[in-house]
Amino acid sequence: MRSPRTVAAVAAITLAGVGLLAGCSSSGGGTSADGKVHITVASLIPGSDKSAFKAFDDRVKEFEKANPDIVLKSEEYQWTGPTFATQLAGGTLPDVFNVPFTDSQSLLQAGQLADITAEVKQLPYADKFNQNILAVAKKGDKIYGIPYGPYAMGLSYNREIFQKAGLDPNKPPTTWDEVRQDAKIISQKVPGVAGYMQMTKGNTGGWELTTTTYARGGRMETVGSDGKTKVTTNNPVTKEALQFLHDMRWTDNSVGHNFLLDWSGINQAFGAGQIAMYPSGSDVLTALVQQDKVDPKNYGLTILPVASSGDAGVLVGGNVAAVSPKSSDAQRKAAVKWIDFYYMQKLLSQDQAVADAKVLAASNQPVGVPTLPVFDKATYDQTLSWIKDEVNIPLENVAPFTDKIFDANLVPEPNKHTQELYGALDSVVQAVLTDKNANIDKLLSTVDTNIQALVDADK
């Protein structure tokens, strides 16, 4: 879960955590007794397979060889909405961490992200960033993080299950009516499989409800002419999206029986062949391979069904690599060096792009997973041309997404109390799936009232 985006090319990217710094000394220092700067960097999400960790470790070795004055220690890391605030309050977060687009502004406003303007300005490509994307990590002229891995929401589907149900995997649904129709067919013809499902907990239920609301032309928040934000979840379009889920659950019986699924949980269920379709970030295949053993040849990705309304669009998000304000000068510089090496150079340097792709391919990790650009279309087109010989996923399987995303209206996530909004909507989605007579209007009105109070309390 991560402002309108310039539609551009897709590129390969590795889904991983971002650098974490270990405390070495107070500001101005940062070197240990051996004269080197020691930093801790996150490797991958917990549960990734051994080959994925090996690919990461190989990149760490390359970095240390090129930077002998820096020592890296890797740790597993995963950002989740419900635990982040607890970790932050308890002081258990690493010194450098990744946050979704939606949270970067509130964190930097609260002084919880380091100002890395000077370090970023030293990068030779500092003026090449897509300013719409970089804006999520800026306050005025100051930069508090480096965005990476921007994505657009799509519809992931299991091609093998489609075939078992007698559906053509090369012709995925293009409307929500077709999604419902195909889901019903799958659930009837393939025992034990939910034709379609959405996430429901850990703030992901609200995230995906927002995704499907956007695709239908609705909004969860609006900004008036006075510049004030109004929380608007109780709107006809969101009700339509919830009624869609209600009917699939209570009329079609096509969404299975597990109604408590977060991001990891639904990925696991999809990987186990228990779910045939679900909304997902366009980059999710990396995680599906690393954590859930999904075979790319059975994976399909298509663009979300988008209404003809001018406001309808595809939700976009991404991550920001951020550094703790408690980090020393030396640690901060080392952290930006690592972020530059691991996340940026593969997009800018042919040698690094090929090296990264070769390491991934040698470890049977997916190369060619679609995302959106941090820079411009020309840069991403060039990156894709560099790694074309290493691409190891069937590009035709994701073509229903990549062929159309260039023309899509890309829409940012709600930007006021986003995670609180998503968390409040989790219970609404769960209620619709577990209570046939759930009062959708009342549930959404409660969300509007509670989240509006938070918005109005902001200074």
RODO-2510 file (C-alpha; in nm, 4 decimals, decimal comma):
residues 459
     n   res          X          Y          Z
     1     m     0,0000     0,0000     0,0000
     2     r     0,1868     0,2396    -0,0693
     3     s     0,0066     1,1506    -0,6820
     4     p    -0,1145     1,1323    -1,0441
     5     r     0,1643     0,9480    -1,2267
     6     t     0,2968     1,0026    -1,5765
     7     v     0,2084     0,6818    -1,7565
     8     a     0,5286     0,5121    -1,8616
     9     a     0,7084     0,1902    -1,9318
    10     v     0,7338    -0,1027    -1,6998
    11     a     1,0629    -0,2356    -1,5688
    12     a     1,2147    -0,5206    -1,3744
    13     i     1,2551    -0,4757    -1,0042
    14     t     1,3313    -0,6955    -0,7077
    15     l     1,0816    -0,6889    -0,4211
    16     a     1,2863    -0,6509    -0,1074
    17     g     1,3114    -0,4530     0,2082
    18     v     1,5241    -0,1407     0,2115
    19     g     1,8447    -0,0554     0,3981
    20     l     1,8404    -0,0565     0,7740
    21     l     2,1116     0,1179     0,9685
    22     a     2,2621    -0,0126     1,2871
    23     g     2,3478     0,2516     1,5433
    24     c     2,7236     0,2986     1,5504
    25     s     2,7678     0,6402     1,7017
    26     s     2,6130     0,9804     1,7371
    27     s     2,5826     1,2293     1,4544
    28     g     2,9134     1,3149     1,2991
    29     g     3,0743     0,9766     1,3621
    30     g     2,9662     0,6356     1,2445
    31     t     3,2912     0,4441     1,2102
    32     s     3,3796     0,1491     1,4326
    33     a     3,7106     0,0357     1,5799
    34     d     3,8143    -0,1167     1,2470
    35     g     3,7816     0,2233     1,0794
    36     k     3,4826     0,1137     0,8702
    37     v     3,1211     0,2212     0,8654
    38     h     2,8930    -0,0663     0,9671
    39     i     2,5325    -0,0564     0,8489
    40     t     2,2552    -0,3112     0,8694
    41     v     2,0454    -0,3550     0,5567
    42     a     1,7225    -0,5430     0,5180
    43     s     1,7403    -0,8331     0,2799
    44     l     1,4005    -0,9786     0,1956
    45     i     1,0585    -1,0301     0,3445
    46     p     1,0607    -1,3092     0,6058
    47     g     0,9769    -1,6421     0,4471
    48     s     1,1552    -1,5801     0,1168
    49     d     1,3234    -1,8894    -0,0204
    50     k     1,6948    -1,9636     0,0055
    51     s     1,7705    -1,8799    -0,3570
    52     a     1,6217    -1,5333    -0,3109
    53     f     1,8418    -1,4701    -0,0062
    54     k     2,1442    -1,5963    -0,1985
    55     a     2,0724    -1,3509    -0,4795
    56     f     2,0559    -1,0696    -0,2257
    57     d     2,3751    -1,1805    -0,0493
    58     d     2,5576    -1,1879    -0,3822
    59     r     2,4644    -0,8245    -0,4370
    60     v     2,5843    -0,7376    -0,0869
    61     k     2,9228    -0,8920    -0,1656
    62     e     2,9468    -0,6867    -0,4839
    63     f     2,8675    -0,3700    -0,2908
    64     e     3,1257    -0,4404    -0,0198
    65     k     3,3891    -0,5147    -0,2830
    66     a     3,3201    -0,1790    -0,4472
    67     n     3,3022    -0,0024    -0,1086
    68     p     3,5667    -0,1612     0,1182
    69     d     3,5131     0,1049     0,3846
    70     i     3,1526    -0,0107     0,4437
    71     v     3,0396    -0,3323     0,6106
    72     l     2,6835    -0,4523     0,5576
    73     k     2,4840    -0,6771     0,7857
    74     s     2,1553    -0,8021     0,6415
    75     e     1,8278    -0,8548     0,8263
    76     e     1,4825    -0,9652     0,7223
    77     y     1,2261    -0,6851     0,7215
    78     q     0,8644    -0,6276     0,6218
    79     w     0,6559    -0,3141     0,6676
    80     t     0,2968    -0,3711     0,7780
    81     g     0,0436    -0,1067     0,8755
    82     p    -0,0689    -0,2396     1,2159
    83     t     0,2803    -0,3142     1,3488
    84     f     0,4652    -0,0114     1,2182
    85     a     0,3295     0,2367     1,4726
    86     t     0,3979    -0,0071     1,7552
    87     q     0,7553    -0,0627     1,6419
    88     l     0,8078     0,3093     1,6013
    89     a     0,6689     0,3890     1,9463
    90     g     0,8629     0,1057     2,1078
    91     g     1,1928     0,2003     1,9483
    92     t     1,2298    -0,1380     1,7798
    93     l     1,2384    -0,0144     1,4208
    94     p     1,5732    -0,0291     1,2414
    95     d     1,7527     0,2991     1,1892
    96     v     1,6786     0,2927     0,8157
    97     f     1,3554     0,1450     0,6873
    98     n     1,1148     0,1424     0,3989
    99     v     0,7704     0,2987     0,4152
   100     p     0,4885     0,3063     0,1602
   101     f     0,4167     0,6222    -0,0375
   102     t     0,1104     0,6836     0,1774
   103     d     0,3087     0,7146     0,5014
   104     s     0,6200     0,9018     0,3940
   105     q     0,4670     1,2497     0,4206
   106     s     0,3252     1,2039     0,7702
   107     l     0,6530     1,0551     0,8930
   108     l     0,8741     1,3265     0,7496
   109     q     0,6383     1,5938     0,8800
   110     a     0,6768     1,4377     1,2240
   111     g     1,0564     1,4496     1,2000
   112     q     1,0931     1,0718     1,1833
   113     l     1,2875     1,0585     0,8543
   114     a     1,6355     1,1989     0,8044
   115     d     1,6995     1,4879     0,5667
   116     i     1,9157     1,3274     0,2963
   117     t     1,9007     1,6194     0,0531
   118     a     2,2779     1,6694     0,0463
   119     e     2,3452     1,3008    -0,0195
   120     v     2,0827     1,2734    -0,2932
   121     k     2,2025     1,5937    -0,4603
   122     q     2,5449     1,4324    -0,4977
   123     l     2,3965     1,1547    -0,7122
   124     p     2,4652     1,2171    -1,0818
   125     y     2,1034     1,1462    -1,1722
   126     a     1,9449     1,3665    -0,9027
   127     d     1,7668     1,5795    -1,1653
   128     k     1,6283     1,2773    -1,3549
   129     f     1,3693     1,1670    -1,0994
   130     n     1,0047     1,1718    -1,2005
   131     q     0,9083     1,4703    -0,9861
   132     n     0,5562     1,3352    -0,9304
   133     i     0,7106     1,0309    -0,7671
   134     l     0,9902     1,2080    -0,5805
   135     a     0,7290     1,4422    -0,4306
   136     v     0,6115     1,1685    -0,1935
   137     a     0,9467     1,1987    -0,0109
   138     k     0,9891     1,5784    -0,0207
   139     k     0,8958     1,8753     0,1958
   140     g     0,9651     2,1940     0,0094
   141     d     1,3119     2,1545    -0,1392
   142     k     1,4207     1,8970     0,1186
   143     i     1,4413     1,5262     0,0352
   144     y     1,3691     1,2675     0,3031
   145     g     1,3868     0,9443     0,1064
   146     i     1,4343     0,7813    -0,2310
   147     p     1,1236     0,6303    -0,3937
   148     y     1,1588     0,2869    -0,5485
   149     g     0,9370     0,0192    -0,6952
   150     p     0,6325     0,2244    -0,7962
   151     y     0,3528    -0,0028    -0,9112
   152     a    -0,0006     0,0041    -1,0455
   153     m    -0,2752    -0,2228    -0,9223
   154     g    -0,3724    -0,5077    -1,1509
   155     l    -0,5705    -0,8296    -1,1428
   156     s    -0,3553    -1,1365    -1,0808
   157     y    -0,4967    -1,4673    -1,1980
   158     n    -0,3980    -1,8338    -1,2112
   159     r    -0,3763    -1,9418    -1,5737
   160     e    -0,3797    -2,3127    -1,4871
   161     i    -0,7039    -2,2790    -1,2903
   162     f    -0,8590    -2,0846    -1,5777
   163     q    -0,7807    -2,3769    -1,8072
   164     k    -0,9247    -2,6305    -1,5620
   165     a    -1,2459    -2,4292    -1,5542
   166     g    -1,2649    -2,4218    -1,9341
   167     l    -1,1749    -2,0525    -1,9549
   168     d    -0,9181    -1,9046    -2,1937
   169     p    -0,6223    -1,7748    -1,9854
   170     n    -0,5263    -1,5498    -2,2760
   171     k    -0,8608    -1,3729    -2,2467
   172     p    -0,8909    -1,2606    -1,8831
   173     p    -1,1985    -1,0631    -1,7741
   174     t    -1,2150    -0,7005    -1,8845
   175     t    -1,5220    -0,5890    -1,6841
   176     w    -1,6351    -0,6481    -1,3258
   177     d    -1,9345    -0,8413    -1,4591
   178     e    -1,6927    -1,0732    -1,6375
   179     v    -1,4859    -1,1081    -1,3199
   180     r    -1,7975    -1,2202    -1,1361
   181     q    -1,9024    -1,4529    -1,4167
   182     d    -1,5594    -1,6181    -1,4431
   183     a    -1,5297    -1,6472    -1,0652
   184     k    -1,8631    -1,8295    -1,0476
   185     i    -1,7610    -2,0701    -1,3251
   186     i    -1,4298    -2,1433    -1,1557
   187     s    -1,5872    -2,2072    -0,8156
   188     q    -1,8395    -2,4447    -0,9707
   189     k    -1,5987    -2,6362    -1,1927
   190     v    -1,2828    -2,6455    -0,9806
   191     p    -1,3669    -2,7770    -0,6319
   192     g    -1,2102    -2,6002    -0,3371
   193     v    -1,1100    -2,2909    -0,5330
   194     a    -1,2388    -1,9390    -0,4712
   195     g    -1,2918    -1,7803    -0,8089
   196     y    -1,2130    -1,4345    -0,6699
   197     m    -1,1171    -1,2770    -0,3397
   198     q    -0,9911    -0,9515    -0,1871
   199     m    -0,7758    -0,8835     0,1168
   200     t    -0,9599    -0,8014     0,4375
   201     k    -0,7274    -0,7297     0,7304
   202     g    -0,4102    -0,5497     0,8360
   203     n    -0,5307    -0,2354     0,6521
   204     t    -0,5253    -0,4277     0,3225
   205     g    -0,9038    -0,4635     0,3126
   206     g    -0,9408    -0,0878     0,2971
   207     w    -0,6568    -0,0645     0,0464
   208     e    -0,8239    -0,3068    -0,1923
   209     l    -1,1696    -0,1584    -0,1412
   210     t    -1,0149     0,1757    -0,2365
   211     t    -0,8595     0,0088    -0,5409
   212     t    -1,1929    -0,1253    -0,6641
   213     t    -1,3690     0,2020    -0,5817
   214     y    -1,1158     0,3979    -0,7894
   215     a    -1,1591     0,1553    -1,0791
   216     r    -1,5325     0,2259    -1,0743
   217     g    -1,4830     0,6033    -1,0637
   218     g    -1,5282     0,6794    -0,6939
   219     r    -1,3071     0,8409    -0,4303
   220     m    -1,2572     0,7845    -0,0583
   221     e    -1,1513     1,1468     0,0032
   222     t    -1,2164     1,4678    -0,1842
   223     v    -1,0635     1,8139    -0,1547
   224     g    -1,2934     2,1138    -0,1692
   225     s    -1,2254     2,4577    -0,3154
   226     d    -1,1237     2,5678     0,0329
   227     g    -0,8460     2,3096     0,0320
   228     k    -1,0072     2,1031     0,3067
   229     t    -1,0271     1,7256     0,2808
   230     k    -1,3616     1,5525     0,3180
   231     v    -1,3782     1,1797     0,3866
   232     t    -1,6295     1,0344     0,1405
   233     t    -1,6307     0,6554     0,1711
   234     n    -2,0112     0,6544     0,1972
   235     n    -2,0636     0,7143    -0,1728
   236     p    -2,2601     0,5184    -0,4360
   237     v    -1,9471     0,3783    -0,6012
   238     t    -1,7990     0,2316    -0,2834
   239     k    -2,1382     0,0841    -0,2021
   240     e    -2,1393    -0,0712    -0,5497
   241     a    -1,7975    -0,2247    -0,4882
   242     l    -1,9136    -0,3684    -0,1562
   243     q    -2,2380    -0,4970    -0,3072
   244     f    -2,0264    -0,6742    -0,5690
   245     l    -1,8433    -0,8601    -0,2917
   246     h    -2,1688    -0,9262    -0,1056
   247     d    -2,3314    -1,0843    -0,4100
   248     m    -2,0294    -1,2994    -0,4903
   249     r    -2,0266    -1,4193    -0,1297
   250     w    -2,3956    -1,4722    -0,0607
   251     t    -2,5427    -1,5364    -0,4068
   252     d    -2,2622    -1,6947    -0,6093
   253     n    -2,0586    -1,8526    -0,3280
   254     s    -1,7479    -1,7792    -0,5355
   255     v    -1,5122    -1,6121    -0,2846
   256     g    -1,4262    -1,9119    -0,0690
   257     h    -1,4530    -1,9345     0,3082
   258     n    -1,1480    -1,7522     0,4464
   259     f    -1,2472    -1,3930     0,5091
   260     l    -0,9415    -1,2883     0,7104
   261     l    -0,6663    -1,2446     0,4548
   262     d    -0,3846    -0,9898     0,4560
   263     w    -0,1200    -0,9384     0,1856
   264     s     0,0915    -1,2377     0,2816
   265     g    -0,2129    -1,4543     0,3477
   266     i    -0,3800    -1,3979     0,0117
   267     n    -0,0492    -1,4453    -0,1703
   268     q    -0,0041    -1,7755     0,0089
   269     a    -0,3579    -1,8851    -0,0778
   270     f    -0,3058    -1,7845    -0,4413
   271     g     0,0238    -1,9732    -0,4495
   272     a    -0,1471    -2,2812    -0,3084
   273     g    -0,4094    -2,2712    -0,5840
   274     q    -0,6917    -2,1813    -0,3458
   275     i    -0,7768    -1,8482    -0,5138
   276     a    -0,7987    -1,7908    -0,8874
   277     m    -0,8143    -1,4084    -0,9061
   278     y    -0,7378    -1,1137    -0,6779
   279     p    -0,6385    -0,7459    -0,7079
   280     s    -0,2654    -0,6981    -0,6565
   281     g     0,0258    -0,4684    -0,7157
   282     s     0,1744    -0,5197    -1,0602
   283     d     0,5043    -0,6260    -0,9016
   284     v     0,3630    -0,9034    -0,6825
   285     l     0,5043    -1,1886    -0,8915
   286     t     0,8440    -1,1413    -0,7288
   287     a     0,6978    -1,2102    -0,3855
   288     l     0,4830    -1,4945    -0,5192
   289     v     0,7940    -1,6678    -0,6508
   290     q     1,0124    -1,5926    -0,3498
   291     q     0,7659    -1,6768    -0,0740
   292     d     0,4953    -1,8892    -0,2339
   293     k     0,6733    -2,0967    -0,5008
   294     v     0,4488    -1,9747    -0,7821
   295     d     0,5579    -2,0904    -1,1277
   296     p     0,5592    -1,7816    -1,3556
   297     k     0,4218    -1,9854    -1,6434
   298     n     0,0978    -2,0311    -1,4475
   299     y     0,0732    -1,6644    -1,3515
   300     g    -0,1316    -1,4067    -1,5394
   301     l    -0,1691    -1,0314    -1,4871
   302     t    -0,4266    -0,8081    -1,6487
   303     i    -0,5299    -0,4490    -1,5993
   304     l    -0,8117    -0,3934    -1,3510
   305     p    -1,1509    -0,3431    -1,5091
   306     v    -1,1885     0,0367    -1,5266
   307     a    -1,5204     0,2118    -1,5796
   308     s    -1,5679     0,4559    -1,8666
   309     s    -1,6155     0,7412    -1,6174
   310     g    -1,3564     1,0149    -1,6493
   311     d    -1,2695     0,9796    -1,2826
   312     a    -1,2149     0,6054    -1,2956
   313     g    -0,8552     0,4977    -1,2754
   314     v    -0,5894     0,2596    -1,1519
   315     l    -0,4504     0,3078    -0,8026
   316     v    -0,0725     0,3430    -0,7839
   317     g     0,1720     0,3148    -0,4970
   318     g     0,5281     0,2300    -0,4100
   319     n     0,7932     0,2461    -0,1405
   320     v     1,0344     0,5030    -0,0046
   321     a     1,3803     0,4142     0,1227
   322     a     1,4204     0,6290     0,4350
   323     v     1,6965     0,6913     0,6891
   324     s     1,6573     0,7505     1,0613
   325     p     1,7197     1,1075     1,1792
   326     k     1,9392     0,9544     1,4536
   327     s     2,1901     0,8235     1,2002
   328     s     2,5389     0,9707     1,1901
   329     d     2,6739     1,1579     0,8894
   330     a     2,8841     0,8558     0,7925
   331     q     2,5915     0,6160     0,8289
   332     r     2,3634     0,8392     0,6273
   333     k     2,6150     0,8605     0,3442
   334     a     2,6681     0,4835     0,3508
   335     a     2,2940     0,4211     0,3489
   336     v     2,2395     0,6368     0,0411
   337     k     2,5306     0,4614    -0,1293
   338     w     2,3611     0,1273    -0,0671
   339     i     2,0208     0,2480    -0,1840
   340     d     2,1844     0,3915    -0,4954
   341     f     2,3656     0,0638    -0,5639
   342     y     2,0839    -0,1772    -0,4934
   343     y     1,7741     0,0090    -0,6129
   344     m     1,8799     0,2789    -0,8559
   345     q     2,1801     0,1583    -1,0534
   346     k     1,9904    -0,1318    -1,2077
   347     l     1,7685     0,1323    -1,3695
   348     l     2,0508     0,3583    -1,4897
   349     s     2,3619     0,1539    -1,5629
   350     q     2,3706    -0,1180    -1,8260
   351     d     2,6423    -0,3059    -1,6399
   352     q     2,4485    -0,2936    -1,3120
   353     a     2,1173    -0,3754    -1,4789
   354     v     2,2643    -0,6822    -1,6446
   355     a     2,4564    -0,7845    -1,3325
   356     d     2,1427    -0,7625    -1,1182
   357     a     1,9337    -0,9510    -1,3745
   358     k     2,1980    -1,2242    -1,4077
   359     v     2,2158    -1,2742    -1,0324
   360     l     1,8383    -1,3013    -1,0128
   361     a     1,8116    -1,5350    -1,3087
   362     a     2,0916    -1,7584    -1,1753
   363     s     1,8928    -1,7921    -0,8514
   364     n     1,5691    -1,8662    -1,0383
   365     q     1,4201    -1,5314    -0,9352
   366     p     1,1826    -1,3569    -1,1761
   367     v     1,3266    -1,0995    -1,4149
   368     g     1,0898    -0,8773    -1,6112
   369     v     0,8194    -0,8234    -1,3493
   370     p     0,6161    -0,5139    -1,4455
   371     t     0,6383    -0,1975    -1,2378
   372     l     0,6232     0,1762    -1,3105
   373     p     0,9200     0,4144    -1,3518
   374     v     1,1084     0,6148    -1,0946
   375     f     1,2552     0,8194    -1,3787
   376     d     1,1129     0,8674    -1,7286
   377     k     0,9796     0,6389    -2,0016
   378     a     1,2942     0,6585    -2,2113
   379     t     1,5093     0,5471    -1,9180
   380     y     1,2836     0,2497    -1,8474
   381     d     1,2626     0,1478    -2,2107
   382     q     1,6403     0,1484    -2,2162
   383     t     1,6612    -0,0573    -1,8979
   384     l     1,4298    -0,3201    -2,0424
   385     s     1,6371    -0,3401    -2,3579
   386     w     1,9514    -0,4016    -2,1509
   387     i     1,8060    -0,6994    -1,9649
   388     k     1,5968    -0,8538    -2,2407
   389     d     1,8254    -1,1580    -2,2636
   390     e     1,7808    -1,2279    -1,8913
   391     v     1,4022    -1,1934    -1,8761
   392     n     1,2735    -1,5286    -1,7565
   393     i     0,8995    -1,4775    -1,7151
   394     p     0,6552    -1,5261    -2,0035
   395     l     0,5960    -1,1647    -2,1017
   396     e     0,2860    -1,2684    -2,2918
   397     n     0,1313    -1,3689    -1,9585
   398     v     0,1501    -1,0114    -1,8280
   399     a     0,0781    -0,8456    -2,1642
   400     p    -0,2915    -0,7900    -2,0766
   401     f    -0,1524    -0,5493    -1,8150
   402     t     0,1523    -0,4012    -1,9872
   403     d    -0,0279    -0,3438    -2,3174
   404     k    -0,2921    -0,1236    -2,1527
   405     i    -0,1335     0,0433    -1,8519
   406     f     0,0275     0,3056    -2,0764
   407     d    -0,3158     0,4503    -2,1512
   408     a    -0,4617     0,4178    -1,8018
   409     n    -0,5555     0,7034    -1,5702
   410     l    -0,3221     0,6521    -1,2733
   411     v    -0,4550     0,7785    -0,9406
   412     p    -0,2714     0,8218    -0,6080
   413     e    -0,3924     0,6769    -0,2814
   414     p    -0,5892     0,8940    -0,0362
   415     n    -0,3352     1,1167     0,1406
   416     k    -0,5016     1,2006     0,4730
   417     h    -0,4767     0,9435     0,7514
   418     t    -0,4508     0,6754     0,4863
   419     q    -0,3657     0,3816     0,7079
   420     e    -0,6308     0,4724     0,9647
   421     l    -0,8809     0,4963     0,6793
   422     y    -0,7787     0,1587     0,5438
   423     g    -0,7928     0,0014     0,8883
   424     a    -1,1434     0,1344     0,9476
   425     l    -1,2563    -0,0024     0,6118
   426     d    -1,1150    -0,3483     0,6940
   427     s    -1,4056    -0,4072     0,9310
   428     v    -1,6551    -0,2967     0,6661
   429     v    -1,5223    -0,5479     0,4129
   430     q    -1,5187    -0,8232     0,6736
   431     a    -1,8750    -0,7432     0,7776
   432     v    -2,0029    -0,7659     0,4207
   433     l    -1,8380    -1,1063     0,3791
   434     t    -1,9559    -1,2493     0,7118
   435     d    -2,2974    -1,0888     0,7665
   436     k    -2,5504    -1,1254     0,4879
   437     n    -2,7528    -0,8374     0,6300
   438     a    -2,4631    -0,6002     0,6998
   439     n    -2,5779    -0,2371     0,6887
   440     i    -2,3300    -0,0976     0,4368
   441     d    -2,4605     0,2584     0,4608
   442     k    -2,4286     0,2662     0,8390
   443     l    -2,0849     0,1052     0,8336
   444     l    -1,9474     0,3566     0,5849
   445     s    -2,1069     0,6506     0,7665
   446     t    -1,9224     0,5452     1,0790
   447     v    -1,5931     0,5345     0,8887
   448     d    -1,6552     0,8826     0,7480
   449     t    -1,7318     1,0252     1,0913
   450     n    -1,4330     0,8671     1,2643
   451     i    -1,1730     0,9433     0,9989
   452     q    -1,3082     1,2940     0,9380
   453     a    -1,2461     1,3654     1,3063
   454     l    -0,8817     1,2741     1,2591
   455     v    -0,8522     1,4901     0,9472
   456     d    -1,0165     1,7877     1,1174
   457     a    -0,7839     1,7548     1,4159
   458     d    -0,4758     1,8050     1,1965
   459     k    -0,3118     2,1432     1,2269
***
